[in-house]
Amino acid sequence: MSSDWYVYIVRCSDQSLYTGIARDVEARVLQHNAGDGARYTRSRLPVELVYREEADDRSAALKREYAIKRMRPADKRRLIGR
């Protein structure tokens, strides 16, 4: 059975990384690129999806998002394979 929730990371035009959660990651990335996403990404368009990870439920996705946001930049780059 497929997960309903995902944690994702996008790379912004300034090369910074933004982490979020969504049920439909592709639709969420489109929202970001349309300027309807998070305030952080609005001034850093376009964004590119660089990482996605399944979560068991919304709670698990939120916990993983928090853990990723607390990572050092080098650890985030390692996570996304760069």
N, CA, C and O atoms as a Maestro MAE file, in Angstrom:
{
 s_m_m2io_version
 :::
 2.0.0
}

f_m_ct {
 s_m_title
 :::
 protein
 m_atom[328] {
  # First column is atom index #
  i_m_mmod_type
  r_m_x_coord
  r_m_y_coord
  r_m_z_coord
  i_m_residue_number
  s_m_chain_name
  s_m_pdb_residue_name
  s_m_pdb_atom_name
  i_m_atomic_number
  :::
  1 25 0.839 -1.187 0.000 1 A "MET " " N  " 7
  2 3 0.000 0.000 0.000 1 A "MET " " CA " 6
  3 2 0.880 1.245 0.000 1 A "MET " " C  " 6
  4 15 1.868 1.324 0.730 1 A "MET " " O  " 8
  5 25 0.509 2.208 -0.823 2 A "SER " " N  " 7
  6 3 1.277 3.435 -0.956 2 A "SER " " CA " 6
  7 2 0.952 4.411 0.184 2 A "SER " " C  " 6
  8 15 -0.169 4.445 0.694 2 A "SER " " O  " 8
  9 25 1.934 5.180 0.558 3 A "SER " " N  " 7
  10 3 1.755 6.167 1.621 3 A "SER " " CA " 6
  11 2 0.918 7.343 1.127 3 A "SER " " C  " 6
  12 15 0.950 7.686 -0.055 3 A "SER " " O  " 8
  13 25 0.183 7.945 2.022 4 A "ASP " " N  " 7
  14 3 -0.571 9.153 1.690 4 A "ASP " " CA " 6
  15 2 0.247 10.408 1.909 4 A "ASP " " C  " 6
  16 15 -0.118 11.468 1.400 4 A "ASP " " O  " 8
  17 25 1.351 10.324 2.656 5 A "TRP " " N  " 7
  18 3 2.129 11.495 3.012 5 A "TRP " " CA " 6
  19 2 3.589 11.323 2.613 5 A "TRP " " C  " 6
  20 15 4.144 10.225 2.645 5 A "TRP " " O  " 8
  21 25 4.183 12.442 2.237 6 A "TYR " " N  " 7
  22 3 5.589 12.464 1.831 6 A "TYR " " CA " 6
  23 2 6.285 13.667 2.461 6 A "TYR " " C  " 6
  24 15 5.668 14.696 2.734 6 A "TYR " " O  " 8
  25 25 7.572 13.505 2.679 7 A "VAL " " N  " 7
  26 3 8.455 14.612 3.030 7 A "VAL " " CA " 6
  27 2 9.233 14.898 1.760 7 A "VAL " " C  " 6
  28 15 9.676 13.971 1.082 7 A "VAL " " O  " 8
  29 25 9.404 16.172 1.429 8 A "TYR " " N  " 7
  30 3 10.118 16.505 0.202 8 A "TYR " " CA " 6
  31 2 11.093 17.652 0.461 8 A "TYR " " C  " 6
  32 15 10.947 18.427 1.407 8 A "TYR " " O  " 8
  33 25 12.089 17.726 -0.415 9 A "ILE " " N  " 7
  34 3 13.042 18.837 -0.379 9 A "ILE " " CA " 6
  35 2 13.119 19.404 -1.789 9 A "ILE " " C  " 6
  36 15 13.252 18.665 -2.764 9 A "ILE " " O  " 8
  37 25 13.032 20.729 -1.883 10 A "VAL " " N  " 7
  38 3 13.240 21.400 -3.162 10 A "VAL " " CA " 6
  39 2 14.465 22.286 -3.049 10 A "VAL " " C  " 6
  40 15 14.777 22.830 -1.990 10 A "VAL " " O  " 8
  41 25 15.153 22.413 -4.182 11 A "ARG " " N  " 7
  42 3 16.283 23.343 -4.260 11 A "ARG " " CA " 6
  43 2 15.756 24.625 -4.896 11 A "ARG " " C  " 6
  44 15 15.169 24.604 -5.978 11 A "ARG " " O  " 8
  45 25 15.973 25.727 -4.211 12 A "CYS " " N  " 7
  46 3 15.515 27.029 -4.691 12 A "CYS " " CA " 6
  47 2 16.542 27.617 -5.664 12 A "CYS " " C  " 6
  48 15 17.666 27.125 -5.771 12 A "CYS " " O  " 8
  49 25 16.137 28.673 -6.366 13 A "SER " " N  " 7
  50 3 17.027 29.292 -7.355 13 A "SER " " CA " 6
  51 2 18.303 29.837 -6.739 13 A "SER " " C  " 6
  52 15 19.312 29.968 -7.432 13 A "SER " " O  " 8
  53 25 18.279 30.160 -5.444 14 A "ASP " " N  " 7
  54 3 19.493 30.642 -4.770 14 A "ASP " " CA " 6
  55 2 20.310 29.492 -4.178 14 A "ASP " " C  " 6
  56 15 21.244 29.722 -3.411 14 A "ASP " " O  " 8
  57 25 19.957 28.255 -4.536 15 A "GLN " " N  " 7
  58 3 20.627 27.021 -4.123 15 A "GLN " " CA " 6
  59 2 20.318 26.618 -2.682 15 A "GLN " " C  " 6
  60 15 20.874 25.635 -2.193 15 A "GLN " " O  " 8
  61 25 19.451 27.349 -1.995 16 A "SER " " N  " 7
  62 3 19.041 26.929 -0.657 16 A "SER " " CA " 6
  63 2 18.052 25.775 -0.783 16 A "SER " " C  " 6
  64 15 17.472 25.550 -1.845 16 A "SER " " O  " 8
  65 25 17.872 25.053 0.310 17 A "LEU " " N  " 7
  66 3 16.971 23.902 0.320 17 A "LEU " " CA " 6
  67 2 15.780 24.195 1.214 17 A "LEU " " C  " 6
  68 15 15.930 24.747 2.304 17 A "LEU " " O  " 8
  69 25 14.596 23.822 0.746 18 A "TYR " " N  " 7
  70 3 13.370 23.981 1.515 18 A "TYR " " CA " 6
  71 2 12.756 22.598 1.711 18 A "TYR " " C  " 6
  72 15 12.646 21.826 0.758 18 A "TYR " " O  " 8
  73 25 12.359 22.286 2.929 19 A "THR " " N  " 7
  74 3 11.772 20.998 3.266 19 A "THR " " CA " 6
  75 2 10.309 21.188 3.645 19 A "THR " " C  " 6
  76 15 9.965 22.116 4.378 19 A "THR " " O  " 8
  77 25 9.448 20.303 3.142 20 A "GLY " " N  " 7
  78 3 8.031 20.378 3.469 20 A "GLY " " CA " 6
  79 2 7.401 19.000 3.424 20 A "GLY " " C  " 6
  80 15 8.077 18.004 3.169 20 A "GLY " " O  " 8
  81 25 6.086 18.951 3.676 21 A "ILE " " N  " 7
  82 3 5.345 17.702 3.567 21 A "ILE " " CA " 6
  83 2 4.161 17.926 2.636 21 A "ILE " " C  " 6
  84 15 3.674 19.047 2.491 21 A "ILE " " O  " 8
  85 25 3.709 16.856 2.013 22 A "ALA " " N  " 7
  86 3 2.563 16.950 1.112 22 A "ALA " " CA " 6
  87 2 2.023 15.562 0.832 22 A "ALA " " C  " 6
  88 15 2.722 14.563 0.999 22 A "ALA " " O  " 8
  89 25 0.786 15.514 0.409 23 A "ARG " " N  " 7
  90 3 0.204 14.256 -0.070 23 A "ARG " " CA " 6
  91 2 0.546 14.051 -1.545 23 A "ARG " " C  " 6
  92 15 0.819 12.929 -1.972 23 A "ARG " " O  " 8
  93 25 0.531 15.117 -2.310 24 A "ASP " " N  " 7
  94 3 0.845 15.079 -3.738 24 A "ASP " " CA " 6
  95 2 2.034 16.007 -3.973 24 A "ASP " " C  " 6
  96 15 1.872 17.219 -4.115 24 A "ASP " " O  " 8
  97 25 3.214 15.427 -4.010 25 A "VAL " " N  " 7
  98 3 4.445 16.232 -4.080 25 A "VAL " " CA " 6
  99 2 4.524 17.021 -5.385 25 A "VAL " " C  " 6
  100 15 4.901 18.193 -5.379 25 A "VAL " " O  " 8
  101 25 4.173 16.390 -6.500 26 A "GLU " " N  " 7
  102 3 4.258 17.090 -7.790 26 A "GLU " " CA " 6
  103 2 3.351 18.320 -7.808 26 A "GLU " " C  " 6
  104 15 3.750 19.384 -8.281 26 A "GLU " " O  " 8
  105 25 2.135 18.171 -7.293 27 A "ALA " " N  " 7
  106 3 1.213 19.307 -7.235 27 A "ALA " " CA " 6
  107 2 1.754 20.389 -6.303 27 A "ALA " " C  " 6
  108 15 1.594 21.578 -6.576 27 A "ALA " " O  " 8
  109 25 2.380 19.992 -5.225 28 A "ARG " " N  " 7
  110 3 2.933 20.964 -4.272 28 A "ARG " " CA " 6
  111 2 4.080 21.742 -4.899 28 A "ARG " " C  " 6
  112 15 4.190 22.951 -4.695 28 A "ARG " " O  " 8
  113 25 4.933 21.070 -5.657 29 A "VAL " " N  " 7
  114 3 6.034 21.759 -6.336 29 A "VAL " " CA " 6
  115 2 5.469 22.754 -7.351 29 A "VAL " " C  " 6
  116 15 5.986 23.863 -7.488 29 A "VAL " " O  " 8
  117 25 4.416 22.363 -8.056 30 A "LEU " " N  " 7
  118 3 3.772 23.290 -8.991 30 A "LEU " " CA " 6
  119 2 3.231 24.510 -8.245 30 A "LEU " " C  " 6
  120 15 3.333 25.633 -8.738 30 A "LEU " " O  " 8
  121 25 2.655 24.295 -7.060 31 A "GLN " " N  " 7
  122 3 2.179 25.415 -6.239 31 A "GLN " " CA " 6
  123 2 3.325 26.351 -5.880 31 A "GLN " " C  " 6
  124 15 3.208 27.571 -5.997 31 A "GLN " " O  " 8
  125 25 4.440 25.759 -5.438 32 A "HIS " " N  " 7
  126 3 5.609 26.586 -5.102 32 A "HIS " " CA " 6
  127 2 6.009 27.432 -6.313 32 A "HIS " " C  " 6
  128 15 6.206 28.640 -6.191 32 A "HIS " " O  " 8
  129 25 6.127 26.797 -7.479 33 A "ASN " " N  " 7
  130 3 6.594 27.503 -8.673 33 A "ASN " " CA " 6
  131 2 5.591 28.520 -9.200 33 A "ASN " " C  " 6
  132 15 5.962 29.425 -9.947 33 A "ASN " " O  " 8
  133 25 4.328 28.383 -8.821 34 A "ALA " " N  " 7
  134 3 3.310 29.366 -9.195 34 A "ALA " " CA " 6
  135 2 3.278 30.535 -8.212 34 A "ALA " " C  " 6
  136 15 2.517 31.484 -8.401 34 A "ALA " " O  " 8
  137 25 4.100 30.471 -7.165 35 A "GLY " " N  " 7
  138 3 4.126 31.523 -6.162 35 A "GLY " " CA " 6
  139 2 3.075 31.340 -5.082 35 A "GLY " " C  " 6
  140 15 2.860 32.236 -4.266 35 A "GLY " " O  " 8
  141 25 2.414 30.176 -5.071 36 A "ASP " " N  " 7
  142 3 1.359 29.895 -4.099 36 A "ASP " " CA " 6
  143 2 1.827 28.963 -2.991 36 A "ASP " " C  " 6
  144 15 1.011 28.480 -2.206 36 A "ASP " " O  " 8
  145 25 3.121 28.708 -2.919 37 A "GLY " " N  " 7
  146 3 3.656 27.810 -1.896 37 A "GLY " " CA " 6
  147 2 4.054 28.583 -0.657 37 A "GLY " " C  " 6
  148 15 3.468 29.617 -0.338 37 A "GLY " " O  " 8
  149 25 5.038 28.080 0.025 38 A "ALA " " N  " 7
  150 3 5.523 28.692 1.259 38 A "ALA " " CA " 6
  151 2 6.113 30.074 0.986 38 A "ALA " " C  " 6
  152 15 6.654 30.331 -0.089 38 A "ALA " " O  " 8
  153 25 6.002 30.940 1.958 39 A "ARG " " N  " 7
  154 3 6.554 32.294 1.837 39 A "ARG " " CA " 6
  155 2 8.048 32.245 1.518 39 A "ARG " " C  " 6
  156 15 8.553 33.063 0.748 39 A "ARG " " O  " 8
  157 25 8.751 31.279 2.117 40 A "TYR " " N  " 7
  158 3 10.200 31.169 1.912 40 A "TYR " " CA " 6
  159 2 10.537 30.996 0.430 40 A "TYR " " C  " 6
  160 15 11.488 31.600 -0.066 40 A "TYR " " O  " 8
  161 25 9.763 30.177 -0.272 41 A "THR " " N  " 7
  162 3 10.107 29.873 -1.661 41 A "THR " " CA " 6
  163 2 9.653 30.949 -2.644 41 A "THR " " C  " 6
  164 15 10.164 31.003 -3.763 41 A "THR " " O  " 8
  165 25 8.723 31.793 -2.262 42 A "ARG " " N  " 7
  166 3 8.146 32.773 -3.201 42 A "ARG " " CA " 6
  167 2 9.181 33.692 -3.820 42 A "ARG " " C  " 6
  168 15 9.057 34.055 -4.990 42 A "ARG " " O  " 8
  169 25 10.192 34.075 -3.071 43 A "SER " " N  " 7
  170 3 11.217 34.973 -3.606 43 A "SER " " CA " 6
  171 2 12.439 34.210 -4.110 43 A "SER " " C  " 6
  172 15 13.465 34.814 -4.425 43 A "SER " " O  " 8
  173 25 12.330 32.892 -4.186 44 A "ARG " " N  " 7
  174 3 13.466 32.062 -4.596 44 A "ARG " " CA " 6
  175 2 13.078 31.114 -5.726 44 A "ARG " " C  " 6
  176 15 13.569 29.988 -5.796 44 A "ARG " " O  " 8
  177 25 12.206 31.571 -6.600 45 A "LEU " " N  " 7
  178 3 11.709 30.735 -7.693 45 A "LEU " " CA " 6
  179 2 12.662 30.762 -8.868 45 A "LEU " " C  " 6
  180 15 13.383 31.743 -9.052 45 A "LEU " " O  " 8
  181 25 12.684 29.707 -9.668 46 A "PRO " " N  " 7
  182 3 11.905 28.481 -9.524 46 A "PRO " " CA " 6
  183 2 12.544 27.519 -8.526 46 A "PRO " " C  " 6
  184 15 13.710 27.659 -8.158 46 A "PRO " " O  " 8
  185 25 11.754 26.548 -8.103 47 A "VAL " " N  " 7
  186 3 12.272 25.486 -7.244 47 A "VAL " " CA " 6
  187 2 12.285 24.181 -8.037 47 A "VAL " " C  " 6
  188 15 11.535 24.005 -8.997 47 A "VAL " " O  " 8
  189 25 13.158 23.277 -7.608 48 A "GLU " " N  " 7
  190 3 13.290 21.974 -8.268 48 A "GLU " " CA " 6
  191 2 13.248 20.888 -7.200 48 A "GLU " " C  " 6
  192 15 13.960 20.961 -6.198 48 A "GLU " " O  " 8
  193 25 12.415 19.891 -7.423 49 A "LEU " " N  " 7
  194 3 12.327 18.770 -6.492 49 A "LEU " " CA " 6
  195 2 13.629 17.978 -6.534 49 A "LEU " " C  " 6
  196 15 14.062 17.543 -7.602 49 A "LEU " " O  " 8
  197 25 14.256 17.791 -5.367 50 A "VAL " " N  " 7
  198 3 15.517 17.049 -5.320 50 A "VAL " " CA " 6
  199 2 15.446 15.829 -4.404 50 A "VAL " " C  " 6
  200 15 16.359 15.004 -4.408 50 A "VAL " " O  " 8
  201 25 14.366 15.703 -3.615 51 A "TYR " " N  " 7
  202 3 14.272 14.576 -2.687 51 A "TYR " " CA " 6
  203 2 12.819 14.376 -2.278 51 A "TYR " " C  " 6
  204 15 12.064 15.329 -2.086 51 A "TYR " " O  " 8
  205 25 12.451 13.087 -2.150 52 A "ARG " " N  " 7
  206 3 11.123 12.731 -1.656 52 A "ARG " " CA " 6
  207 2 11.253 11.449 -0.846 52 A "ARG " " C  " 6
  208 15 12.019 10.550 -1.193 52 A "ARG " " O  " 8
  209 25 10.494 11.382 0.232 53 A "GLU " " N  " 7
  210 3 10.551 10.229 1.128 53 A "GLU " " CA " 6
  211 2 9.133 9.938 1.627 53 A "GLU " " C  " 6
  212 15 8.427 10.844 2.068 53 A "GLU " " O  " 8
  213 25 8.728 8.682 1.555 54 A "GLU " " N  " 7
  214 3 7.405 8.292 2.044 54 A "GLU " " CA " 6
  215 2 7.359 8.322 3.566 54 A "GLU " " C  " 6
  216 15 8.355 8.064 4.242 54 A "GLU " " O  " 8
  217 25 6.184 8.642 4.085 55 A "ALA " " N  " 7
  218 3 5.943 8.603 5.531 55 A "ALA " " CA " 6
  219 2 4.683 7.779 5.771 55 A "ALA " " C  " 6
  220 15 3.798 7.721 4.917 55 A "ALA " " O  " 8
  221 25 4.610 7.150 6.926 56 A "ASP " " N  " 7
  222 3 3.462 6.291 7.236 56 A "ASP " " CA " 6
  223 2 2.166 7.081 7.363 56 A "ASP " " C  " 6
  224 15 1.101 6.592 6.985 56 A "ASP " " O  " 8
  225 25 2.251 8.302 7.895 57 A "ASP " " N  " 7
  226 3 1.070 9.142 8.102 57 A "ASP " " CA " 6
  227 2 1.522 10.589 8.273 57 A "ASP " " C  " 6
  228 15 2.718 10.876 8.224 57 A "ASP " " O  " 8
  229 25 0.573 11.498 8.473 58 A "ARG " " N  " 7
  230 3 0.904 12.918 8.593 58 A "ARG " " CA " 6
  231 2 1.826 13.179 9.779 58 A "ARG " " C  " 6
  232 15 2.765 13.968 9.677 58 A "ARG " " O  " 8
  233 25 1.561 12.524 10.891 59 A "SER " " N  " 7
  234 3 2.390 12.710 12.080 59 A "SER " " CA " 6
  235 2 3.836 12.308 11.814 59 A "SER " " C  " 6
  236 15 4.764 13.022 12.192 59 A "SER " " O  " 8
  237 25 4.023 11.169 11.168 60 A "ALA " " N  " 7
  238 3 5.377 10.710 10.846 60 A "ALA " " CA " 6
  239 2 6.059 11.666 9.870 60 A "ALA " " C  " 6
  240 15 7.258 11.923 9.980 60 A "ALA " " O  " 8
  241 25 5.297 12.188 8.924 61 A "ALA " " N  " 7
  242 3 5.858 13.148 7.965 61 A "ALA " " CA " 6
  243 2 6.311 14.421 8.672 61 A "ALA " " C  " 6
  244 15 7.388 14.945 8.388 61 A "ALA " " O  " 8
  245 25 5.491 14.914 9.588 62 A "LEU " " N  " 7
  246 3 5.857 16.123 10.334 62 A "LEU " " CA " 6
  247 2 7.103 15.911 11.184 62 A "LEU " " C  " 6
  248 15 7.962 16.789 11.267 62 A "LEU " " O  " 8
  249 25 7.198 14.749 11.811 63 A "LYS " " N  " 7
  250 3 8.380 14.450 12.635 63 A "LYS " " CA " 6
  251 2 9.640 14.368 11.779 63 A "LYS " " C  " 6
  252 15 10.694 14.869 12.170 63 A "LYS " " O  " 8
  253 25 9.530 13.736 10.614 64 A "ARG " " N  " 7
  254 3 10.688 13.609 9.727 64 A "ARG " " CA " 6
  255 2 11.067 14.976 9.155 64 A "ARG " " C  " 6
  256 15 12.252 15.289 9.037 64 A "ARG " " O  " 8
  257 25 10.068 15.793 8.798 65 A "GLU " " N  " 7
  258 3 10.333 17.145 8.308 65 A "GLU " " CA " 6
  259 2 11.118 17.931 9.355 65 A "GLU " " C  " 6
  260 15 12.099 18.598 9.027 65 A "GLU " " O  " 8
  261 25 10.696 17.854 10.591 66 A "TYR " " N  " 7
  262 3 11.372 18.554 11.683 66 A "TYR " " CA " 6
  263 2 12.818 18.067 11.813 66 A "TYR " " C  " 6
  264 15 13.736 18.869 11.986 66 A "TYR " " O  " 8
  265 25 13.009 16.757 11.728 67 A "ALA " " N  " 7
  266 3 14.364 16.194 11.842 67 A "ALA " " CA " 6
  267 2 15.254 16.680 10.701 67 A "ALA " " C  " 6
  268 15 16.416 17.021 10.922 67 A "ALA " " O  " 8
  269 25 14.718 16.713 9.494 68 A "ILE " " N  " 7
  270 3 15.505 17.173 8.345 68 A "ILE " " CA " 6
  271 2 15.828 18.653 8.482 68 A "ILE " " C  " 6
  272 15 16.952 19.069 8.200 68 A "ILE " " O  " 8
  273 25 14.861 19.448 8.911 69 A "LYS " " N  " 7
  274 3 15.104 20.881 9.060 69 A "LYS " " CA " 6
  275 2 16.179 21.175 10.104 69 A "LYS " " C  " 6
  276 15 16.835 22.214 10.036 69 A "LYS " " O  " 8
  277 25 16.364 20.286 11.052 70 A "ARG " " N  " 7
  278 3 17.394 20.468 12.078 70 A "ARG " " CA " 6
  279 2 18.776 19.976 11.637 70 A "ARG " " C  " 6
  280 15 19.762 20.203 12.339 70 A "ARG " " O  " 8
  281 25 18.856 19.309 10.490 71 A "MET " " N  " 7
  282 3 20.143 18.799 10.000 71 A "MET " " CA " 6
  283 2 21.068 19.942 9.583 71 A "MET " " C  " 6
  284 15 20.625 21.022 9.191 71 A "MET " " O  " 8
  285 25 22.345 19.667 9.681 72 A "ARG " " N  " 7
  286 3 23.334 20.601 9.149 72 A "ARG " " CA " 6
  287 2 23.239 20.589 7.625 72 A "ARG " " C  " 6
  288 15 22.842 19.578 7.046 72 A "ARG " " O  " 8
  289 25 23.595 21.690 6.965 73 A "PRO " " N  " 7
  290 3 23.534 21.731 5.499 73 A "PRO " " CA " 6
  291 2 24.300 20.584 4.830 73 A "PRO " " C  " 6
  292 15 23.822 20.024 3.843 73 A "PRO " " O  " 8
  293 25 25.460 20.232 5.343 74 A "ALA " " N  " 7
  294 3 26.241 19.142 4.753 74 A "ALA " " CA " 6
  295 2 25.485 17.812 4.844 74 A "ALA " " C  " 6
  296 15 25.547 16.994 3.926 74 A "ALA " " O  " 8
  297 25 24.781 17.604 5.941 75 A "ASP " " N  " 7
  298 3 24.005 16.372 6.095 75 A "ASP " " CA " 6
  299 2 22.814 16.353 5.148 75 A "ASP " " C  " 6
  300 15 22.451 15.297 4.629 75 A "ASP " " O  " 8
  301 25 22.203 17.510 4.918 76 A "LYS " " N  " 7
  302 3 21.101 17.586 3.953 76 A "LYS " " CA " 6
  303 2 21.603 17.286 2.545 76 A "LYS " " C  " 6
  304 15 20.949 16.565 1.792 76 A "LYS " " O  " 8
  305 25 22.764 17.838 2.185 77 A "ARG " " N  " 7
  306 3 23.336 17.565 0.857 77 A "ARG " " CA " 6
  307 2 23.626 16.084 0.686 77 A "ARG " " C  " 6
  308 15 23.411 15.525 -0.390 77 A "ARG " " O  " 8
  309 25 24.112 15.448 1.745 78 A "ARG " " N  " 7
  310 3 24.365 14.015 1.698 78 A "ARG " " CA " 6
  311 2 23.061 13.240 1.511 78 A "ARG " " C  " 6
  312 15 23.008 12.272 0.753 78 A "ARG " " O  " 8
  313 25 22.018 13.673 2.206 79 A "LEU " " N  " 7
  314 3 20.706 13.012 2.115 79 A "LEU " " CA " 6
  315 2 20.171 13.060 0.689 79 A "LEU " " C  " 6
  316 15 19.628 12.071 0.198 79 A "LEU " " O  " 8
  317 25 20.320 14.198 0.025 80 A "ILE " " N  " 7
  318 3 19.787 14.311 -1.332 80 A "ILE " " CA " 6
  319 2 20.776 13.832 -2.400 80 A "ILE " " C  " 6
  320 15 20.490 13.868 -3.596 80 A "ILE " " O  " 8
  321 25 21.940 13.385 -1.938 81 A "GLY " " N  " 7
  322 3 22.907 12.822 -2.877 81 A "GLY " " CA " 6
  323 2 23.769 13.826 -3.594 81 A "GLY " " C  " 6
  324 15 24.216 13.583 -4.715 81 A "GLY " " O  " 8
  325 25 24.009 14.964 -2.951 82 A "ARG " " N  " 7
  326 3 24.867 15.990 -3.563 82 A "ARG " " CA " 6
  327 2 25.864 16.509 -2.581 82 A "ARG " " C  " 6
  328 15 26.668 17.377 -2.918 82 A "ARG " " O  " 8
  :::
 }
 m_bond[327] {
  # First column is bond index #
  i_m_from
  i_m_to
  i_m_order
  :::
  1 1 2 1
  2 2 3 1
  3 3 4 2
  4 3 5 1
  5 5 6 1
  6 6 7 1
  7 7 8 2
  8 7 9 1
  9 9 10 1
  10 10 11 1
  11 11 12 2
  12 11 13 1
  13 13 14 1
  14 14 15 1
  15 15 16 2
  16 15 17 1
  17 17 18 1
  18 18 19 1
  19 19 20 2
  20 19 21 1
  21 21 22 1
  22 22 23 1
  23 23 24 2
  24 23 25 1
  25 25 26 1
  26 26 27 1
  27 27 28 2
  28 27 29 1
  29 29 30 1
  30 30 31 1
  31 31 32 2
  32 31 33 1
  33 33 34 1
  34 34 35 1
  35 35 36 2
  36 35 37 1
  37 37 38 1
  38 38 39 1
  39 39 40 2
  40 39 41 1
  41 41 42 1
  42 42 43 1
  43 43 44 2
  44 43 45 1
  45 45 46 1
  46 46 47 1
  47 47 48 2
  48 47 49 1
  49 49 50 1
  50 50 51 1
  51 51 52 2
  52 51 53 1
  53 53 54 1
  54 54 55 1
  55 55 56 2
  56 55 57 1
  57 57 58 1
  58 58 59 1
  59 59 60 2
  60 59 61 1
  61 61 62 1
  62 62 63 1
  63 63 64 2
  64 63 65 1
  65 65 66 1
  66 66 67 1
  67 67 68 2
  68 67 69 1
  69 69 70 1
  70 70 71 1
  71 71 72 2
  72 71 73 1
  73 73 74 1
  74 74 75 1
  75 75 76 2
  76 75 77 1
  77 77 78 1
  78 78 79 1
  79 79 80 2
  80 79 81 1
  81 81 82 1
  82 82 83 1
  83 83 84 2
  84 83 85 1
  85 85 86 1
  86 86 87 1
  87 87 88 2
  88 87 89 1
  89 89 90 1
  90 90 91 1
  91 91 92 2
  92 91 93 1
  93 93 94 1
  94 94 95 1
  95 95 96 2
  96 95 97 1
  97 97 98 1
  98 98 99 1
  99 99 100 2
  100 99 101 1
  101 101 102 1
  102 102 103 1
  103 103 104 2
  104 103 105 1
  105 105 106 1
  106 106 107 1
  107 107 108 2
  108 107 109 1
  109 109 110 1
  110 110 111 1
  111 111 112 2
  112 111 113 1
  113 113 114 1
  114 114 115 1
  115 115 116 2
  116 115 117 1
  117 117 118 1
  118 118 119 1
  119 119 120 2
  120 119 121 1
  121 121 122 1
  122 122 123 1
  123 123 124 2
  124 123 125 1
  125 125 126 1
  126 126 127 1
  127 127 128 2
  128 127 129 1
  129 129 130 1
  130 130 131 1
  131 131 132 2
  132 131 133 1
  133 133 134 1
  134 134 135 1
  135 135 136 2
  136 135 137 1
  137 137 138 1
  138 138 139 1
  139 139 140 2
  140 139 141 1
  141 141 142 1
  142 142 143 1
  143 143 144 2
  144 143 145 1
  145 145 146 1
  146 146 147 1
  147 147 148 2
  148 147 149 1
  149 149 150 1
  150 150 151 1
  151 151 152 2
  152 151 153 1
  153 153 154 1
  154 154 155 1
  155 155 156 2
  156 155 157 1
  157 157 158 1
  158 158 159 1
  159 159 160 2
  160 159 161 1
  161 161 162 1
  162 162 163 1
  163 163 164 2
  164 163 165 1
  165 165 166 1
  166 166 167 1
  167 167 168 2
  168 167 169 1
  169 169 170 1
  170 170 171 1
  171 171 172 2
  172 171 173 1
  173 173 174 1
  174 174 175 1
  175 175 176 2
  176 175 177 1
  177 177 178 1
  178 178 179 1
  179 179 180 2
  180 179 181 1
  181 181 182 1
  182 182 183 1
  183 183 184 2
  184 183 185 1
  185 185 186 1
  186 186 187 1
  187 187 188 2
  188 187 189 1
  189 189 190 1
  190 190 191 1
  191 191 192 2
  192 191 193 1
  193 193 194 1
  194 194 195 1
  195 195 196 2
  196 195 197 1
  197 197 198 1
  198 198 199 1
  199 199 200 2
  200 199 201 1
  201 201 202 1
  202 202 203 1
  203 203 204 2
  204 203 205 1
  205 205 206 1
  206 206 207 1
  207 207 208 2
  208 207 209 1
  209 209 210 1
  210 210 211 1
  211 211 212 2
  212 211 213 1
  213 213 214 1
  214 214 215 1
  215 215 216 2
  216 215 217 1
  217 217 218 1
  218 218 219 1
  219 219 220 2
  220 219 221 1
  221 221 222 1
  222 222 223 1
  223 223 224 2
  224 223 225 1
  225 225 226 1
  226 226 227 1
  227 227 228 2
  228 227 229 1
  229 229 230 1
  230 230 231 1
  231 231 232 2
  232 231 233 1
  233 233 234 1
  234 234 235 1
  235 235 236 2
  236 235 237 1
  237 237 238 1
  238 238 239 1
  239 239 240 2
  240 239 241 1
  241 241 242 1
  242 242 243 1
  243 243 244 2
  244 243 245 1
  245 245 246 1
  246 246 247 1
  247 247 248 2
  248 247 249 1
  249 249 250 1
  250 250 251 1
  251 251 252 2
  252 251 253 1
  253 253 254 1
  254 254 255 1
  255 255 256 2
  256 255 257 1
  257 257 258 1
  258 258 259 1
  259 259 260 2
  260 259 261 1
  261 261 262 1
  262 262 263 1
  263 263 264 2
  264 263 265 1
  265 265 266 1
  266 266 267 1
  267 267 268 2
  268 267 269 1
  269 269 270 1
  270 270 271 1
  271 271 272 2
  272 271 273 1
  273 273 274 1
  274 274 275 1
  275 275 276 2
  276 275 277 1
  277 277 278 1
  278 278 279 1
  279 279 280 2
  280 279 281 1
  281 281 282 1
  282 282 283 1
  283 283 284 2
  284 283 285 1
  285 285 286 1
  286 286 287 1
  287 287 288 2
  288 287 289 1
  289 289 290 1
  290 290 291 1
  291 291 292 2
  292 291 293 1
  293 293 294 1
  294 294 295 1
  295 295 296 2
  296 295 297 1
  297 297 298 1
  298 298 299 1
  299 299 300 2
  300 299 301 1
  301 301 302 1
  302 302 303 1
  303 303 304 2
  304 303 305 1
  305 305 306 1
  306 306 307 1
  307 307 308 2
  308 307 309 1
  309 309 310 1
  310 310 311 1
  311 311 312 2
  312 311 313 1
  313 313 314 1
  314 314 315 1
  315 315 316 2
  316 315 317 1
  317 317 318 1
  318 318 319 1
  319 319 320 2
  320 319 321 1
  321 321 322 1
  322 322 323 1
  323 323 324 2
  324 323 325 1
  325 325 326 1
  326 326 327 1
  327 327 328 2
  :::
 }
}
